[in-house]
Amino acid sequence: PRKTHSDVDVRTLPGKPPVFSVFRSNDLPEGASFGFYVPDGSMKPVLKKNQLVYCDSQRLHNGDLALFQFKGNTILRQYYQNIFGVYLFALNRKNLEEDLFLLPDDLKDLICLGRLMIEKKHPLPALIF
């Protein structure tokens, strides 16, 4: 039988709600480092609340979805980097206030925990300068 997150190593990542319960198991898909359930609707319509997703440790490319830690908070966002800095977008464009723009000096506080293993790429939101 397939293991559930209650059968394996589960840890809650720090930060303000939503809470991410990350789990590891010997029964993860090939290439996955860990899995978690999406805790909120910030990444709709691509990811739904309580959807099971897996992460790997591959290098990030613009447009990838990833789980990050920034200044003690864990966030799930779409990644984009240019010469000005790093943008972390909530896919649910009703949540524009949850987007982050990080200047180069801020990047020392950003940790990528894992890139989401999803087949379909989601287009980046339009950038306004």
C-alpha positions in Angstrom: 0.0 0.0 0.0 1.1 3.6 -0.7 2.4 5.4 2.3 0.7 8.6 3.4 2.2 11.6 5.0 1.2 10.1 8.4 3.4 7.1 7.8 6.6 9.0 7.1 8.9 11.7 8.4 6.7 14.8 8.6 7.9 18.2 9.6 6.2 21.5 9.7 8.1 24.3 8.1 8.3 27.6 10.1 6.5 30.8 9.4 3.1 32.4 9.5 0.1 30.5 8.2 -0.4 28.7 5.9 1.5 25.8 7.4 3.4 23.4 5.1 3.7 19.8 6.3 6.5 18.3 4.3 7.0 14.6 4.2 9.7 12.2 3.0 9.2 8.6 2.2 10.8 5.7 0.4 7.7 5.6 -1.8 8.1 9.0 -3.5 8.0 9.3 -7.3 11.3 8.9 -9.1 13.4 12.1 -8.7 11.3 13.6 -5.9 13.0 14.7 -2.7 9.8 15.3 -0.7 6.1 16.0 -1.0 3.5 18.3 0.6 -0.1 19.2 0.4 -0.8 22.7 -1.0 -2.1 24.6 2.1 -4.0 27.4 0.4 -5.4 28.9 -2.8 -2.6 31.2 -3.6 -1.5 29.1 -6.6 -5.0 28.5 -8.2 -5.9 27.6 -10.9 -2.7 25.4 -11.4 -2.6 24.0 -7.8 -5.6 23.6 -5.6 -5.8 23.6 -1.9 -4.9 20.2 -0.4 -3.5 18.9 -3.7 -0.5 16.6 -3.2 2.6 17.8 -5.0 6.2 16.7 -5.1 9.5 18.6 -5.2 12.9 17.8 -6.7 16.3 19.5 -6.3 16.7 20.5 -9.9 18.0 24.0 -10.8 15.3 26.6 -11.1 14.4 28.2 -14.4 12.2 31.2 -15.0 8.6 30.2 -14.7 9.2 27.2 -12.4 7.0 26.8 -9.3 9.0 26.2 -6.1 8.8 26.1 -2.3 10.9 28.8 -0.7 11.9 30.1 2.7 12.3 33.8 3.0 13.1 35.5 6.3 11.7 32.6 8.3 8.5 32.2 6.3 7.7 29.3 3.9 6.0 30.3 0.6 5.0 28.5 -2.6 5.5 30.8 -5.6 6.4 31.0 -9.3 10.0 32.1 -9.8 11.3 34.7 -12.2 14.8 36.3 -12.2 16.1 39.2 -14.2 18.9 41.8 -13.9 16.8 43.8 -11.3 16.2 40.9 -8.9 13.9 38.0 -8.2 10.1 38.0 -8.5 8.0 35.4 -6.6 4.5 35.3 -8.0 1.3 33.9 -6.5 -0.5 32.4 -9.5 -3.9 33.4 -8.2 -3.9 37.0 -9.5 -6.5 37.9 -7.0 -3.6 37.7 -4.5 -1.3 40.3 -6.1 -0.3 41.6 -2.6 1.3 38.2 -2.0 3.8 38.7 -4.9 7.3 39.4 -3.7 10.1 41.4 -5.5 13.5 40.8 -4.0 16.5 43.0 -4.7 19.9 41.4 -5.0 20.7 42.3 -1.4 17.5 40.4 -0.3 18.6 37.1 -2.0 20.8 36.2 1.0 17.6 35.5 2.9 16.0 33.4 0.1 16.3 29.6 0.2 14.8 27.3 -2.4 13.6 24.2 -0.7 12.5 22.4 -3.9 11.2 22.8 -7.4 7.7 21.5 -8.0 7.5 18.5 -10.3 4.6 19.4 -12.5 4.3 18.7 -16.2 2.5 21.8 -17.4 4.3 25.2 -17.3 2.2 28.2 -16.4 2.9 31.5 -18.1 4.4 34.3 -16.1 2.2 37.2 -15.3 2.7 40.4 -17.2 5.4 42.5 -15.6 4.8 46.2 -15.2 7.7 48.6 -14.8 
